[in-house]
Amino acid sequence: KDSPEQVAGKRQRLGKDYVVHETIYQYLYTERPDLVPLLRQQKGKYRRRHGTIQREYEREQAKKTWITERPSSINDRQELGHWEGDTVLGKERTIGIATHVERVSGYGLADKLERITAAAMHESTVRRFAALPKEQRRSETNDNGSEFSAHEETSSALAMPIYFALPYHSWERGTNENWNGLLRQFFPKGTPFATVTQLDVDRAVRNLNHRPRKRLSYLTPHEVFVRGMTP
């Protein structure tokens, strides 16, 4: 039988919806435990007791490109097309909204995630950014949530570098954090996202993107990002 890694790789090669192999493992252990004995290698309790989780975490952290390596041209906010990403959680904490905010204009993109997984984040991010011209998607700096663990695949699919803020340094994504706070005006903390639709999210995003901003000399994010107006 093919391993989850082989299944994921084959699907990607055939151009089917990409699924991270960790998601397949998670599905088997939570939804189809009857199939677990068929796995070539089982991620059992014995290995976890001996530090597997910590080693896997360290390996994943080592794969990231940190904000300290980000070029100064991005930090200076002189060029459109550099984004910050995060996830806004619903009351359920398993459903969320993926948010991406452009650093110069404050222009936002958002997608409801029915399940907060690396595969769902990868798919929604690629779909959103692939619709933009390359000069409008130059880089993104993300939060350290596990939903961004498919960053290598996302970066490759979009030919776009992805950086990570340092752990517990949310201010390094200040534009995104501020925008998420504005989004909370529409979806306050404690809101069950199971009842929120993508149409609801789109309405909120449209409102924020067409709201004049003082830091933009009262232009809107849409005017700066889409129409190319200069504050």
ZIQUI-V162209 format. One record per backbone hydrogen bond with DSSP energy under -1.0 kcal/mol. NH is the residue of the N-H (numbers start at 1). CO is the residue of the C=O. If there is no record, write none. Layout:
NH_CO / NH_CO
This chain:
7_3 / 8_4 / 9_5 / 10_6 / 11_7 / 12_8 / 13_9 / 14_10 / 15_12 / 16_11 / 23_20 / 24_20 / 25_21 / 26_22 / 27_23 / 28_24 / 29_25 / 30_26 / 31_27 / 32_27 / 35_32 / 38_35 / 39_36 / 44_42 / 48_44 / 49_45 / 51_48 / 52_47 / 55_51 / 56_52 / 57_53 / 58_54 / 59_55 / 60_56 / 61_57 / 62_58 / 64_61 / 67_164 / 69_66 / 70_67 / 74_71 / 75_71 / 76_72 / 77_74 / 83_139 / 84_101 / 85_141 / 86_99 / 88_97 / 90_95 / 91_191 / 93_90 / 96_113 / 97_88 / 98_111 / 99_86 / 100_109 / 101_84 / 102_107 / 103_82 / 106_102 / 109_100 / 111_98 / 113_96 / 116_94 / 117_115 / 121_117 / 122_118 / 123_119 / 124_120 / 125_121 / 126_122 / 127_123 / 128_124 / 129_125 / 130_126 / 132_129 / 136_133 / 137_134 / 138_81 / 139_81 / 140_161 / 141_83 / 142_163 / 143_85 / 148_145 / 149_146 / 151_148 / 154_150 / 155_151 / 156_152 / 157_153 / 158_154 / 159_155 / 160_155 / 163_140 / 164_65 / 165_142 / 169_166 / 172_169 / 173_170 / 174_171 / 177_173 / 178_174 / 179_175 / 180_176 / 181_177 / 182_178 / 183_179 / 184_180 / 185_182 / 186_183 / 187_183 / 191_188 / 195_192 / 196_193 / 201_197 / 202_198 / 203_199 / 204_200 / 205_201 / 206_202 / 207_203 / 208_204 / 209_205 / 210_206 / 211_208 / 213_219 / 216_213 / 217_214 / 218_213 / 219_216 / 222_209 / 224_220 / 225_221 / 226_222 / 227_222 / 229_223
